[in-house]
Amino acid sequence: MARDPLVSITIAPKTRPSAYTRYRGTATVHYKDVDKYPLAIAQRYMGGEPGENGLRSKGRTLLR
C-alpha cells in the first residue's frame, strides 16, 4: 500500500453472491495509537468482556 494506496473491498452474502456491494478508495496505514481501535470495535459489536477476549485469540490489522 505504500506504493499504491488504491483499494477495493467487495462484500457479498453467501446466499446471493450477485447482491454484492463494493467500496473503492484510498487507504492510509496508521502506526500511532492503533491498539485502541480494535478493542473499541470489538467491545462495540461483541460487548465489553467478550470483545476483549475475542481480540486475544485473533491477529489484527488496522486499515483506513
KANOR-V146177 format. One line per field, one symbol per residue. ss: DSSP state (H for helix, E for strand, L for the rest). phi: phi as a letter, one per 40 degrees, with the letter a starting at -180 (. if undefined). psi: psi as a letter, one per 20 degrees, with the letter a starting at -180 (. if undefined). A space follows every 10 residues. Layout:
ss = ???
phi = ???
psi = ???
This chain:
ss = LLLLLEEEEE EELLLLLLLE EEEEEELLLL LLLHHHHHHH HHHHHHLHHH HHHHHHLLLL LLLL
phi = .ccaccbabb bbcccbcccb bbbbabcbcb bcgccccdcc cccccbgdcd cccccccbca abbb
psi = hhgnjpqppp ppqhhmhimr qppqapqqpp hpkhhhghgg gghghirfgh gghhhhiqrq ppp.
